[in-house]
Amino acid sequence: SVNQFSKRAFMETAQAVPEVQLMISEAANEGQEITRKQVRRLTDEFTAATSPLLPEEIRQRTQENLLPPRAVAPLVRELAKLPEPQQEDFRKVLRDEPELDRIKDVTSTARWITKANESGAAVRAFQQGELDLDKAMQEAQRLDALGLLADAVGQAQALESAVLKLHTSWRRLGGLHERLWVESGSSTPYLRDVLNALQSLSGATMRVSLGELAGGKRVRLQLVEESPDQLDPPPLA
């Protein structure tokens, strides 16, 4: 009965696979209260015990309650985001060592690979040359630094996005500043004071205070619009 479901549980059930929906419906018909947590638990149990993305050794150990579904289900979700060759590489690792610690390691590694791939596809700095991010990730994995690389690529994407937003705001502010300057004059001294203060943000060189938490330091940025030609990388210090 629908009355046995909480709103979130009903929505969660609608997104579940048919087998889980059947189990939930049977429980509801028996008068049990259906919660979102219960739906997720059954979904994790079913996924961990049946997913073809997992090697048979993992599925069997999950069915025998030797592995917790709450740890195996996230592995399935991360594997599903990877191409088949990488999935198979991880399945080989898990066949050799179908233990909980290895499952957690593989889940983290798969998550980092997905994060690096998704962020890397959006990083414009990577589009300036012929880079092989897949091989770079393999090298980072050998160094046990794949998580660091994934974070670096993610930060690069965030930084580029912030710069694009900064450029848009800077140009808009510059245009507004210029229009107000033309409209103002000696008869509007207070307005001119405001415009003079904004000059530190609207000019070609920006000066921004980082506040007391940064010890009162200021950042100076010079914004120069270049042609779309490829820029030479900065020299290494």
Secondary structure, 3 states (H helix, E strand, C coil): CHHHECHHHHHHHHCCCHHHHHHHHHHHHCCCCECHHHHHHHHHHHHHHHCCCCCHHHHHHHHCCCCCHHHHHHHHHHHCCCCHHHHHHHHHHHHHCCCHHHHHHHHHHHHHHHHHHHHHHHCHHHHHCCCCHHHHHHHHHHCCCHHHHHHHHHHHHHHHHHHHHHHHHHHHHHHHHHHHHHHCCCCCHHHHHHHHHHHHHHCCEEEEECCHHHCCCEEEEECCCCCCCCCCCCCCC
